[in-house]
Amino acid sequence: MPTSFAVLDSGVLLATARTETLSEHAKALIARVNQHDVQIVAPMLLQYELIAVVRKWVYRTLITSEEAENALNELLAFPARYATDDSLMRRAYELATNLNRPTAYDAQYLAVAERFQCDFWTADERLFNATSERFPNIRWLGNVVFDDEVR
């Protein structure tokens, strides 16, 4: 049984499916999550974002259809507990308003992290920079410290 919770946005998971700047950070974070038996929680939006981005990769010929199928199999099988209800949606809207965000997409992740009183890991450095002062539980993937690094 998990001892704690964490929220990961789609960017964190997507960085494990296709090599990009933060891929090693994403893999290290997920390894740490698994090692410490942390339960991932997320808004239902996570699955929609995964599908949308993988489709965009194929459309832009960044990956093949076969690679997309493999990526989707892996990404959609990622063990996460999904949270969705009207009060969570309303809280996401409130957070987006309070944080002066143009949309409420990212705020859904913030609302889940708030509800579960846990860290929210994002691959979106701009989101981190824009919200970290008012939402101290947000963490940027680029700040993951590898186990073999000097702290």
Backbone torsions as a table, in degrees:
resi	resn	phi	psi	omega
1	MET	NA	132.7	-178.3
2	PRO	-61.4	145.6	179.0
3	THR	-97.4	-17.6	-179.8
4	SER	-152.8	175.1	-177.5
5	PHE	-124.4	159.8	171.9
6	ALA	-153.9	151.0	175.0
7	VAL	-108.6	132.5	174.3
8	LEU	-120.1	133.7	176.7
9	ASP	-84.8	172.9	-176.4
10	SER	-61.0	-33.6	-179.8
11	GLY	-60.4	-35.0	178.0
12	VAL	-65.7	-48.9	-179.1
13	LEU	-67.5	-40.6	-179.8
14	LEU	-63.4	-30.4	178.6
15	ALA	-66.9	-16.1	176.6
16	THR	-88.3	-15.7	-174.6
17	ALA	-93.8	-19.8	-178.1
18	ARG	-148.9	133.3	-176.2
19	THR	-64.0	125.8	177.2
20	GLU	-150.0	-177.8	-173.7
21	THR	-53.6	-42.7	-174.6
22	LEU	-100.4	15.4	-177.6
23	SER	-59.0	-46.1	179.9
24	GLU	-64.1	-36.8	176.9
25	HIS	-63.9	-43.3	-179.9
26	ALA	-63.0	-44.1	179.8
27	LYS	-64.4	-39.3	178.3
28	ALA	-65.5	-41.6	179.1
29	LEU	-63.6	-45.8	-179.0
30	ILE	-66.3	-37.3	175.7
31	ALA	-61.6	-41.9	179.0
32	ARG	-65.9	-41.4	177.7
33	VAL	-59.4	-46.9	179.9
34	ASN	-65.3	-41.1	-178.4
35	GLN	-63.5	-35.7	-176.5
36	HIS	-98.9	11.1	175.8
37	ASP	54.6	48.0	178.8
38	VAL	-90.6	132.1	177.3
39	GLN	-86.2	124.8	176.7
40	ILE	-83.0	130.8	174.6
41	VAL	-121.0	148.8	-176.1
42	ALA	-160.3	158.4	171.6
43	PRO	-73.8	158.0	177.5
44	MET	-57.8	-24.7	177.9
45	LEU	-51.2	-31.3	-178.2
46	LEU	-52.5	-49.1	-177.9
47	GLN	-63.5	-40.5	179.3
48	TYR	-64.6	-40.0	178.6
49	GLU	-66.2	-39.4	178.4
50	LEU	-60.0	-48.0	-179.9
51	ILE	-61.5	-45.9	-177.5
52	ALA	-62.1	-43.8	-177.2
53	VAL	-71.0	-42.2	178.3
54	VAL	-61.7	-40.6	176.5
55	ARG	-61.6	-40.6	178.9
56	LYS	-63.5	-38.4	177.6
57	TRP	-60.8	-42.9	179.2
58	VAL	-66.3	-46.4	-179.2
59	TYR	-57.5	-38.9	-179.7
60	ARG	-86.3	7.4	-178.4
61	THR	55.1	36.0	174.8
62	LEU	-83.6	-26.1	174.6
63	ILE	-141.9	161.7	178.5
64	THR	-85.0	168.0	176.4
65	SER	-61.8	-37.4	178.1
66	GLU	-65.8	-42.4	177.3
67	GLU	-63.9	-36.8	178.0
68	ALA	-63.5	-44.5	179.2
69	GLU	-59.9	-44.2	178.5
70	ASN	-63.9	-43.2	179.6
71	ALA	-62.9	-44.8	-179.8
72	LEU	-64.3	-40.2	177.6
73	ASN	-58.0	-43.4	-179.0
74	GLU	-72.2	-46.2	-176.3
75	LEU	-66.6	-43.9	-177.6
76	LEU	-73.8	-17.4	176.9
77	ALA	-87.0	-6.6	-179.0
78	PHE	-59.0	128.4	-175.4
79	PRO	-74.6	106.6	178.2
80	ALA	-134.8	150.3	174.1
81	ARG	-99.0	123.3	-176.0
82	TYR	-97.0	133.1	-179.6
83	ALA	-115.3	127.3	176.0
84	THR	-157.6	128.8	173.8
85	ASP	-166.8	167.9	-175.9
86	ASP	-59.8	-40.4	-178.0
87	SER	-67.2	-33.6	177.1
88	LEU	-68.1	-41.0	177.7
89	MET	-63.4	-42.9	179.1
90	ARG	-65.5	-38.6	178.7
91	ARG	-66.2	-37.8	176.8
92	ALA	-61.1	-42.3	177.7
93	TYR	-62.2	-45.0	178.5
94	GLU	-60.2	-44.9	179.6
95	LEU	-62.6	-44.1	178.6
96	ALA	-59.6	-40.6	178.1
97	THR	-66.2	-49.7	-178.0
98	ASN	-63.9	-32.6	-179.5
99	LEU	-92.2	2.5	179.9
100	ASN	55.6	45.7	177.7
101	ARG	-92.2	143.5	-176.6
102	PRO	-70.3	-26.7	178.7
103	THR	-133.5	170.4	-179.3
104	ALA	-104.3	8.2	-179.7
105	TYR	-58.3	-58.8	-178.6
106	ASP	-63.2	-32.3	-179.3
107	ALA	-65.3	-21.8	175.8
108	GLN	-64.1	-40.0	176.5
109	TYR	-65.5	-41.6	178.7
110	LEU	-61.5	-41.1	-179.7
111	ALA	-64.7	-39.4	178.0
112	VAL	-65.6	-44.4	179.1
113	ALA	-62.4	-39.1	177.8
114	GLU	-63.4	-46.4	-178.8
115	ARG	-60.9	-43.0	-176.8
116	PHE	-90.7	2.1	178.9
117	GLN	49.4	56.2	-175.8
118	CYS	-139.1	173.1	176.9
119	ASP	-72.6	147.0	174.0
120	PHE	-117.3	113.6	179.3
121	TRP	-95.5	127.6	179.8
122	THR	-128.2	149.2	173.2
123	ALA	-90.9	-2.9	-175.8
124	ASP	-93.2	98.5	-177.4
125	GLU	-64.5	-35.1	178.8
126	ARG	-64.7	-41.3	176.5
127	LEU	-62.0	-45.2	178.8
128	PHE	-57.3	-50.2	-178.5
129	ASN	-62.7	-36.4	-176.8
130	ALA	-76.2	-23.7	-172.1
131	THR	-120.4	-11.2	-171.1
132	SER	-63.0	-30.8	178.8
133	GLU	-67.9	-36.2	-177.8
134	ARG	-98.1	-12.1	179.5
135	PHE	-132.4	83.5	-171.5
136	PRO	-66.7	-12.2	179.7
137	ASN	-86.9	1.6	178.2
138	ILE	-81.6	138.5	179.8
139	ARG	-128.4	140.6	177.3
140	TRP	-96.0	133.6	-177.8
141	LEU	-55.8	-34.0	179.5
142	GLY	-64.9	-13.6	178.7
143	ASN	-96.0	6.8	176.6
144	VAL	-62.2	132.3	177.3
145	VAL	-101.2	125.1	178.3
146	PHE	-73.5	149.1	-177.0
147	ASP	-58.6	-29.2	-177.9
148	ASP	-91.3	2.5	179.4
149	GLU	-86.8	148.7	174.1
150	VAL	-74.0	133.8	-177.7
151	ARG	-96.6	NA	NA
